[in-house]
Amino acid sequence: MPLDERVLVIPTERFRAAGYFHGFRSADAAHRDAILNPAAYSFRPRSEVETQPEFKQLIPYVVLRCGDEVFHYRRGSSGTEARLRALRSVGIGGHISEDDARGDDPYRTGMLRELTEEVRIGGLWTDTFLGFINDDRTPVGSVHLGVVHLIELADRDVSSREDALADAGFSPLAELAARADEFETWSQFVLEELSRG
């Protein structure tokens, strides 16, 4: 995505008013409605909001699970977020663009677009909204808010469609959690949350 593309944001003030947190926050209706309210959305140039903590870019973070195994990958050199390259991840997703506003729900439209651009899922699946991720300790985290979805797969028929998803595959959740230090911060939060369940 080019840096001059306009991406979906909400005011950081709105996020804080809904109930500030650090790390992972489980889904609850009030928090979800406050954050994912289309009335609060605006689209701003990505080149500006990447360094403006007054706004939070809403980023779908989709986790694929089949039984006790979770899909994971290493962020390749072709990824658009240079600050995350070479780190491992369990989340698929990216920025919601102004083009996604053509649908009834810009967030949902963008989430599904990102998912189908990045991976091919061959079997049946169900989607559950898990919660949010916030990490203001890093430059990347201070301008992004993760919206976590868990996709439960009928089988492991998944393949990467992008070079940015290198060394992709499934591994047991317990194995990934034991190697959490190899993963980006958002994935660490998700692995910890899934391990509790």
C-alpha positions as CSV (number, residue, x, y, z in Angstrom):
1,M,0.0,0.0,0.0
2,P,1.5,3.4,-1.0
3,L,2.1,5.9,1.8
4,D,-0.1,8.4,0.1
5,E,-3.1,6.0,0.3
6,R,-5.8,7.2,2.7
7,V,-6.4,4.7,5.5
8,L,-9.1,4.2,8.2
9,V,-8.4,5.8,11.5
10,I,-10.2,6.8,14.7
11,P,-9.1,9.6,17.1
12,T,-6.9,8.2,19.8
13,E,-9.0,10.2,22.2
14,R,-12.0,8.1,21.3
15,F,-10.0,4.9,22.0
16,R,-8.9,6.2,25.4
17,A,-12.4,7.3,26.3
18,A,-13.7,3.8,25.6
19,G,-11.2,2.5,28.2
20,Y,-7.5,2.6,27.8
21,F,-5.5,-0.7,28.1
22,H,-2.1,-2.1,27.2
23,G,-1.8,-5.5,25.6
24,F,-4.8,-7.6,24.7
25,R,-8.3,-6.8,25.7
26,S,-11.1,-9.4,25.2
27,A,-14.1,-8.5,23.2
28,D,-17.0,-6.9,25.0
29,A,-20.0,-5.2,23.3
30,A,-19.5,-1.7,24.7
31,H,-15.8,-1.5,23.8
32,R,-16.4,-3.0,20.4
33,D,-19.2,-0.6,19.6
34,A,-17.2,2.4,20.7
35,I,-14.2,1.5,18.6
36,L,-15.8,-0.1,15.5
37,N,-18.5,2.6,15.1
38,P,-18.4,3.9,11.5
39,A,-19.5,7.3,12.7
40,A,-16.0,7.7,14.3
41,Y,-14.1,6.6,11.1
42,S,-12.2,8.9,8.9
43,F,-9.7,8.3,6.2
44,R,-6.3,10.1,6.3
45,P,-3.1,9.9,4.3
46,R,-1.0,7.0,5.6
47,S,2.2,9.1,5.3
48,E,0.8,11.5,7.9
49,V,-0.8,9.1,10.4
50,E,2.2,6.8,10.6
51,T,3.8,9.4,12.8
52,Q,0.7,11.0,14.4
53,P,-0.3,9.3,17.7
54,E,-3.4,11.5,17.8
55,F,-4.9,8.8,15.5
56,K,-5.1,5.1,15.7
57,Q,-5.1,3.1,12.5
58,L,-7.5,0.2,12.8
59,I,-5.7,-3.0,11.7
60,P,-7.5,-6.3,11.3
61,Y,-5.3,-9.0,12.9
62,V,-6.7,-12.3,11.7
63,V,-5.4,-15.5,13.4
64,L,-6.0,-18.9,11.7
65,R,-6.4,-22.0,13.9
66,C,-7.1,-25.6,13.0
67,G,-7.6,-27.7,16.1
68,D,-4.6,-27.1,18.3
69,E,-2.4,-25.7,15.5
70,V,-2.0,-22.0,14.5
71,F,-0.9,-20.6,11.2
72,H,2.3,-18.5,11.4
73,Y,4.9,-17.0,9.1
74,R,8.0,-14.8,9.0
75,R,7.5,-11.2,7.7
76,G,9.4,-11.1,4.4
77,S,11.3,-8.2,2.9
78,S,8.5,-7.3,0.5
79,G,6.2,-6.3,3.4
80,T,5.1,-2.7,3.6
81,E,5.9,-2.2,7.3
82,A,9.7,-2.1,7.4
83,R,9.7,-1.9,11.2
84,L,8.3,-5.5,11.5
85,R,10.4,-7.3,8.8
86,A,12.0,-10.6,9.7
87,L,9.8,-11.0,12.8
88,R,7.5,-14.0,13.0
89,S,3.7,-13.4,13.2
90,V,0.4,-15.2,13.7
91,G,-1.7,-12.3,12.5
92,I,-2.8,-11.6,8.9
93,G,-4.2,-8.2,7.9
94,G,-3.3,-4.7,7.1
95,H,-4.6,-1.2,6.7
96,I,-8.2,-0.5,5.7
97,S,-8.1,1.8,2.7
98,E,-10.6,4.4,1.5
99,D,-11.5,2.1,-1.4
100,D,-13.0,-0.3,1.2
101,A,-15.6,2.4,2.1
102,R,-17.6,1.4,-1.0
103,G,-19.0,-1.5,1.1
104,D,-21.7,-1.2,3.8
105,D,-19.1,-1.7,6.5
106,P,-15.6,-0.4,5.5
107,Y,-13.9,-2.2,8.3
108,R,-15.4,-5.6,7.5
109,T,-14.9,-5.1,3.8
110,G,-11.2,-4.2,4.3
111,M,-10.6,-7.1,6.7
112,L,-12.0,-9.6,4.2
113,R,-10.0,-8.0,1.3
114,E,-6.8,-8.2,3.3
115,L,-7.4,-11.8,4.2
116,T,-8.1,-12.9,0.6
117,E,-5.1,-10.9,-0.7
118,E,-2.7,-12.5,1.8
119,V,-3.8,-16.2,2.0
120,R,-5.9,-18.7,0.1
121,I,-8.2,-20.7,2.4
122,G,-9.5,-23.9,0.7
123,G,-11.9,-25.2,3.3
124,L,-14.8,-24.1,5.4
125,W,-14.2,-21.6,8.2
126,T,-15.9,-19.5,10.9
127,D,-14.9,-16.1,12.2
128,T,-15.0,-14.9,15.8
129,F,-14.1,-11.5,17.0
130,L,-11.7,-11.9,19.9
131,G,-10.8,-8.4,21.0
132,F,-8.2,-5.6,20.6
133,I,-4.4,-5.2,20.9
134,N,-2.7,-2.0,21.9
135,D,1.0,-1.4,22.5
136,D,2.0,2.3,22.8
137,R,5.6,1.3,23.8
138,T,6.7,1.1,20.2
139,P,6.6,3.6,17.3
140,V,4.5,1.1,15.3
141,G,2.1,0.4,18.2
142,S,1.5,4.0,19.1
143,V,-0.3,4.7,15.8
144,H,-2.0,1.3,15.3
145,L,-4.8,-0.6,17.1
146,G,-5.2,-4.3,16.4
147,V,-8.6,-5.8,15.9
148,V,-8.2,-9.5,16.5
149,H,-10.3,-12.1,14.8
150,L,-10.0,-15.9,15.2
151,I,-10.8,-18.0,12.2
152,E,-11.4,-21.6,13.0
153,L,-10.6,-23.8,10.0
154,A,-12.1,-27.1,9.1
155,D,-8.7,-28.2,7.7
156,R,-5.2,-26.8,7.2
157,D,-5.8,-26.0,3.5
158,V,-4.2,-22.6,3.6
159,S,-1.4,-21.1,1.5
160,S,0.3,-17.8,1.3
161,R,-0.4,-15.5,-1.7
162,E,2.3,-12.9,-0.8
163,D,6.1,-13.0,-0.6
164,A,5.6,-10.9,2.6
165,L,4.4,-14.1,4.3
166,A,7.6,-16.3,4.2
167,D,8.1,-19.7,5.8
168,A,4.3,-20.1,6.4
169,G,2.8,-23.1,8.0
170,F,1.0,-24.5,11.0
171,S,2.4,-25.5,14.4
172,P,1.0,-26.5,17.7
173,L,0.0,-23.5,19.8
174,A,2.1,-24.7,22.7
175,E,5.2,-24.8,20.5
176,L,4.6,-21.3,19.3
177,A,4.0,-20.0,22.8
178,A,7.3,-21.5,23.9
179,R,9.1,-19.6,21.1
180,A,7.1,-16.3,21.7
181,D,10.3,-14.2,21.8
182,E,10.7,-14.8,18.0
183,F,7.4,-13.1,17.4
184,E,6.3,-9.5,17.0
185,T,4.7,-8.0,20.1
186,W,1.1,-8.3,18.9
187,S,1.6,-12.0,18.2
188,Q,3.0,-12.4,21.7
189,F,-0.2,-11.0,23.1
190,V,-2.3,-13.3,21.0
191,L,-0.3,-16.4,21.8
192,E,-0.6,-15.6,25.5
193,E,-4.4,-15.1,25.2
194,L,-5.0,-18.3,23.2
195,S,-2.8,-20.3,25.6
196,R,-5.2,-19.3,28.4
197,G,-8.2,-20.8,26.6
